[in-house]
């Protein structure tokens, strides 16, 4: 690289990642093949639209590339449809809201303070100024059990158009069957959505439950956490894909088409084809048998680490972990805040 300043920073980051201790569950280490695809010639191509339906010429290789990523994603998650264009997780969530909701409609999602994500209704976000978010909570912090009775009561009271199962900081498995039963009580127009950004890789490897097996309509995820892909987003759905000239009726069956229209032209412009190339590579890797071995080891390692931390005086939220996430209450354990704990983590262990 001619730009030595940037080259030095890249080399320094490479050294930091190889020699440092990384304990951020939102991050992962991609393969050399994913890195190569992400820095490929597809960076140059503008590809507004979808395979076979682009607004620019010269799509000889972008169309089969995106279709390959779509087909692999559908196979991984047992989905009817996949949109591989979201730039990240928040745009993916916002596109689903835009596809299904009208301004003022209600979404029932996990409270941020109990493990939810900013895009699930934090008042500082754009979507919270458009839609009405109601938060459900964890009933018992020692076990991590969600208060499903409260969730049901809130659902029957507020009649949400979307019930959102998912989290940013929650170390246990969700009871998708209970979510589905509650949504059925709300009515046929209640969309069941799962934000699986953290555990997508565990789902495809069989180390976590697949919400589609319990009647969910939509799964959103990032691709850069346990799925071990490039930084990006992904929306998977059940239903029928069509290409109507006019906007389709808002029905559950039409949700794949509604989502496609919500991503482009609704909320995003041209897709990042170099990132889609890297997603295709990562999805291909996740389809291999060795990925299941990798994911199984991730869960095993997290469980062992959780038990060892408890032996050393750490008080863990939910008493441990069922996935790759560990939440330690360092204030209650050692009387320090998280910022201090990050700098002292090696000494504490």
N, C-alpha and C positions, 0 to 999 in steps of 0.2 A: 504494500500500500504506500502510495506517494505521500499521503497526509500522515506524517509521523506522529503528530499530536493525537489524532484519533487512533492510530495504530497502537500507540503506547497505552492508551486507555483500554482498548480492547484486550491487549495482552495482560494488563493489570487485572481486569475483571476475570479473565480466564484463570489467572493465578489465584485470585481470591476464591473463586468457586471450587478450585481443585484442592486448596489448602485450608479453607475455612470450614466452620461448622454451620450448616444451613438448617435452621429449624422453623422455616416458614412453610406451612402446609399449602399455601397458594402457589408455590414454586416447584419446579422439577428440572431435571437435566435431560434435554432432548438428545437424540442420537445425531451422529455426524451427518447422516442422510437427511434428517429433518432440517438441520442447519443449511446444508447445501441447497435443498429445494427452496428454502425461505430466502436465500440470497441469489436466486436464479434469474434468468433472463425474463421470466414472466413479470418481473418488477415493471417492465416497460409497457405492458399491455393494458389498455383501457377496455373494459368488457361490460358496460352497463347492460343489464338485462339478465337473461338466463340462457342455458344451452339451447341453441336453435332459434332464439328470440333475442338477438342483440341489437343494440343501437349503433354499433360500430362494425366495420368490416375487419377482415383479417383474423377471424376467430377459429381458424382451422384446428388449432391445438388447444385453445382455451376451453372450447366446448367439451371435447372428450376428457380433458383434465378435470373440469368441474363435475362432469357426470361420473367419473371414476370416484371422486371424493364422495359424492352423493350416494352412490351404490354401496361403497364400503361402510359409510356411516349407517345407512339403513340396515345393513346386515349385522353390524355390531350391536345395535340397540333393538333389533326386531321392530323397526318402525316402517310405516307406510310411506313416509316422506321425510326428506332431510333438506334443510336449507343451510348450506355451508358458508354463506356470505357474511354473517354477522361479524363485525370487527372485534367484538369482545362480548362479555357476558351481559353487561348493562344494556347495550343496544339490542341484544337478543331478547331480554326481558321486556324492554320498552316496545319492541316490535309486536310481541304477543299482546300486550295491553292495547296497543293501537289497532291491532287486527280485530279484537273481540269487544272492546269496551267503547262506550260513549263517555264524554266528559261527565264527571260526577258519579259514574258507576263505582261499585264497591269491590275491593279486593281484600280477601282475608288471608293474611300472611303472617309469618313468624315475627314477633317483636324483635327489633334490633338488639335490645338489651338481653334477650334470651337466646340469641344465636342467629337471628335473621340477618339479611343483607341490606345494605343501603337502598338498593333498588326494589326492596319489598315494602317500601312505604316511609322511609325516613323523610321527615318534613322538609329537609334541605334539598331534596332531589326534585327534578323537574316533574316527574310523574306524579309525585305527591301533591303538586299544585293543580293537577288535571283530574286525578281520580281520588276516590275516597278509600283510604287504606285503614283497615282494622287489624290489630295485632293480637294473636294468640300467644300463650306463654308456656313455659315449663312449670310443671306443678311441684316437682321435687328435685332440687338441685343436686342432691346426693345420688340420685339414680338417673337423672336426666329425663324422667318421664314427662311427656307433654300432657297438659291438662286437656284431655280430649272431651271431657264433659263441658268445660268452658268453651272449647272450640265449637262444639255442636250448638251450644246456646247462642254464641255469637253469630254463627251461620244462620240459624233459624230467625234470629232477631234482625240481622242486617241484609239477609238474602243476597250474598255476594254473587257477582257475575263470574268471578274467578276465585277458587280456593287454591292457594299456593302452598305446596309442601316443598320445603327446601331451606337451606341454611348457609351461613358463612362460617359459623363457629358452633358446631354441635357435634359431639363425639359419639352419638348413639344412632341406631337404626330407627327410621320412622315407620309407623304402622300405617302403611298405605291403604290397607283394607278399611281402616276406620275413616280415613279421609274420604274414600270412595263412598262409603255408606252415608256419611254426612252430606256429601254433595248430592247424592240421590234424593235425600230428604229435601234439600233446597229446591230442586227442580231440574228439568231436562236442559235448561239453558245455562246451568252452572258448569263452567269449564274447569276441569281438573288439570292443574299445571304443576310440574315438578321442576324446581331449579336444582340440578344435580351437579353444579360446577365443581364441587370438591370431590365427589365420589364417582364421577363418570367412568373413570378407568377401572374402578372396583366393580361397577355394575357390569361392564362388558366382559370382565374376567370371571364373573360369577361369585365375587367376594362380597357383593352387596345386592340387595333386591332391585329388580327392574320395575319401576312404577307402571310401565305398560302392562305388566302381568296382572295388575290390579284395577285396570280400567281407566287409567289416566289417558288424557287426550294429547298432552303436550309435555315434552321435556326440553328444557333449555340447559345449556352448559357452556363453560369455557372449554378450550381444548388444551390449555397449558398447565393443568394441575395433574391429577392422577392419570389422565389420558395421555400425558407425556408428548404433547404436540406443541406447535408454535403458539404464540400468543394470539388468541382469536376466540370466536364464539360459534355456536352451533344450535340450531333449533330442529327438533325431531317431533313428528306428529303422526297421529292416526287419522284416517279419513281418505277422501277421494281427491286426487289432484286433477284439476281441469284448467283450461285456458280460455275463460269466457271473455268476450269483448267488453262486457260491462262488469262492474264489481259484483261478485256473487253474493247471494243472500247470506246473512250471518247465521249459519247453522253449524253445529258441531261437525257434521260431515264435510263441510266446506273449509274447515280450519286450515288445511295445508295450503290451499289457494289463497285464503285470506292472509296467511302469514307471508307467503311469497310477495304478495302485493304490498304488505306492510313494510317489508325490508326494502324492496325496490318497486316503485319509486317512493314509497311512503316515508322511510326514515333514513335511508342511506343512498349514496350515489353508486359509483362504480365499485365493484368488488376488488379486493387486493389479491390478484391472481397468484402472486408469489407465495402468499400465505396459504391460499387454497391448495397450491402444490404441496406445501409442507404438511397441511392437514391430511391430504391424500396419503402421503408417506406414513404419517403417524397412525392413521386408521389402518393402513396395511400392516404395520407393525403390531397393532393391537389385535389383529385377527390371527396372529401366529400363536401356536401353543405356548411358546416361551413367555408370552406376555401374561398368561394366566399364572405361571410360576412366579413371575416378577410381582404381580399384584398380591398373590397369596403371601409372599415374603414381606411385602410392605405392611400388611395388616398384622402379621406375626411380629414384626419388628416393633411396630407401634405399641402392641400389647405388652411386650416385654419391657420396653422403655417405660411405659406407664407404671408397671409394677415396681421397677427399680427406682423410679422417682418417688413413689409412695414410701418405699423403704427408707429413703433419704429425707423424709419429712415433708414432701410436697403434698398439699391437699388438692386433689383433682376434682374438677367439676364432673358430675355424673359418675364419680368413683373410678373412672378409667376410660377406655375407648373401645368402640366396635368398628372403627375405621382407621384412618391414618392421622386423625386429629386428636391432639391432647390439649386440654385446657387446664392450666395450673393456676390456682388462686395463690399467687406469690405474696399478696398482701396478708392474707390470713395465715399463710405458711411461715413467712419470714418477716412480715412487717415492712415490706418494701413494695414500691410500685413497679409496673411493668418495664418502664424505661430503665430503671436501675437494674432490674433483673436481667435485661438483655445484655447489659455490659458486664454483669457479674456471673453469667450463667455457667461458665466453665469452673469458676471457683465454688459455686453452690453444689455442683455435681461432684 
